[in-house]
Amino acid sequence: MDGRFVGATVTAEEDMGTTGVAGVRVAGTRDELPGPDGTFGRVAWRWPRRTVGVVRPDDPPGRWSGGGVVDGVKPVLGLTAQEVTEVLRAAALAPSVHNTQPWRFRLAGDRVELHADPARRLPATDPEDRELRLACGAALFNLRVALQARGVRPLVSLLPGSDAPGALAAVRRGGTFQVDEQTRALAAAVPARRSNRKPFRDVAVPVGHRQALVRAAERERSWLHVVGDPTDRARLQEFVARAHRIQSADADVRSELAAWTGPDRDGDGVPPASAGLRPAPQDEWALRDFQAVERPPGKDYESDPLVVVLCSFYDGPLADLQAGQALQRVLLTATTLGLSASFLSQPVEVRPVREELRRALGGTLVPQAVLRIGFGSPVPPAPRRPVAELLLEPTTTR
Ligand SMILES: Cc1cc2nc3c(=O)[nH]c(=O)nc-3n(C[C@H](O)[C@H](O)[C@H](O)COP(=O)(O)O)c2cc1C
């Protein structure tokens, strides 16, 4: 097994039980289901947001399940309803652009299905839903780890087609899993991980840590390019700055940012407490402006963060889902090593800049996410939707 993709078929990875299935057929309405290739097309719909409440990752499980047993969460994959709730809660702790949390789950017979939530698209920022699928891939990785930590070997089909119409992934029970130290560490990192937009300490990331992150991406059939060369770094900084300018001049991108971040957002999204510093001209990396409070005088970002580009080996929905899983393995591995990370997504969101970045990487790798990594101070968790809101079937709380 060489871990490469052949056509639309993903080769299986023994230890995580990942299988991909080719030949996708999807039934249903376009507003509910992704197209045959897992995309929603290029139509810039604006969907009403449906937020019934928010919870914090460190809230007790009762709040996550709406204060009781959630109707619709039933025993599947050999787990109790309570365990299934915990597994879904872990999946929902994945990162997503502007904390849109664009995932939903269907508990169906022998499987858990992962679906995109079209109400949470960002048509201007992410017109091709690439980052939506990255986020869903990250949620899928959390789900895999949460199942493993409970002794279940997950068997994953990506874009399962008629097996689970409209789903981005279907997860079945592939037998029992012998829980090891690494799985325990990754599972413990799920609620501890958070995006850290604050300055990091001016301490270099040790080579051994860097290698662990590179290996984490490789285990998920992806590539982590470390941008170490000063010329390459300057070039990437220029890409980030240029894409940032393009997005700042786009009223639709600005309005999505305003709807999901800052004090006037609706329910979840990115709260001001999760913002980094207010941008200043001396910043080397153009971070997104999350409406932080005034920047204290003399406060600056670290001089030399580890900057990496997570890449897939090909383009398209399957690659995005695979890269999302790699992204989350990298982020959770970083958490286990005491590292923090934040995103610099502008150059992968603005298509012409993404193409330039792709060429700068040699033309064969597909850039999926740009991360800044270092030793950060603690930051508060971002809110999440409660589990009841994530179930595709109608739910009521007993
Ligand atoms: C694909 C993707 C792109 C993201 N891009 C950015 C970004 O450009 N800037 C940023 O500050 N955060 C970015 N984020 C981080 C999200 O804002 C963050 O995951 C979300 O607010 C939830 O917070 P948490 O990561 O602390 O759980 C991105 C996340 C994902 C999955």
The ligand as a MOL file (V3000), in Angstrom:
LIG
                    3D

  0  0  0     0  0            999 V3000
M  V30 BEGIN CTAB
M  V30 COUNTS 31 33 0 0 0
M  V30 BEGIN ATOM
M  V30 1 C -9.7400 25.8010 6.8740 0
M  V30 2 C -9.6130 26.8050 7.9950 0
M  V30 3 C -9.1610 28.0910 7.7370 0
M  V30 4 C -9.0210 29.0110 8.7720 0
M  V30 5 N -8.5190 30.2630 8.4990 0
M  V30 6 C -8.2880 31.1340 9.5050 0
M  V30 7 C -7.6500 32.3870 9.2550 0
M  V30 8 O -7.3090 32.7250 8.1230 0
M  V30 9 N -7.3940 33.2010 10.3030 0
M  V30 10 C -7.7080 32.8420 11.5830 0
M  V30 11 O -7.4240 33.5900 12.4930 0
M  V30 12 N -8.3260 31.6630 11.8550 0
M  V30 13 C -8.6100 30.8010 10.8530 0
M  V30 14 N -9.1640 29.5740 11.1230 0
M  V30 15 C -9.4300 29.2010 12.5180 0
M  V30 16 C -10.8890 29.3460 12.8960 0
M  V30 17 O -11.2640 30.6970 12.9680 0
M  V30 18 C -11.1140 28.6020 14.2210 0
M  V30 19 O -10.9010 27.2470 14.0050 0
M  V30 20 C -12.4990 28.8000 14.7810 0
M  V30 21 O -12.6970 30.1280 15.1620 0
M  V30 22 C -12.7500 27.9010 16.0000 0
M  V30 23 O -11.8250 28.1730 17.0040 0
M  V30 24 P -10.8200 27.0630 17.5460 0
M  V30 25 O -9.9080 26.6760 16.4400 0
M  V30 26 O -10.0920 27.7660 18.6720 0
M  V30 27 O -11.6170 25.9050 18.0320 0
M  V30 28 C -9.3460 28.6400 10.1000 0
M  V30 29 C -9.8240 27.3380 10.3510 0
M  V30 30 C -9.9480 26.4250 9.3100 0
M  V30 31 C -10.4220 25.0270 9.5900 0
M  V30 END ATOM
M  V30 BEGIN BOND
M  V30 1 1 1 2
M  V30 2 1 2 3
M  V30 3 2 2 30
M  V30 4 2 3 4
M  V30 5 1 4 5
M  V30 6 1 4 28
M  V30 7 2 5 6
M  V30 8 1 6 7
M  V30 9 1 6 13
M  V30 10 2 7 8
M  V30 11 1 7 9
M  V30 12 1 9 10
M  V30 13 2 10 11
M  V30 14 1 10 12
M  V30 15 2 12 13
M  V30 16 1 13 14
M  V30 17 1 14 15
M  V30 18 1 14 28
M  V30 19 1 15 16
M  V30 20 1 16 17
M  V30 21 1 16 18
M  V30 22 1 18 19
M  V30 23 1 18 20
M  V30 24 1 20 21
M  V30 25 1 20 22
M  V30 26 1 22 23
M  V30 27 1 23 24
M  V30 28 2 24 25
M  V30 29 1 24 26
M  V30 30 1 24 27
M  V30 31 2 28 29
M  V30 32 1 29 30
M  V30 33 1 30 31
M  V30 END BOND
M  V30 END CTAB
M  END
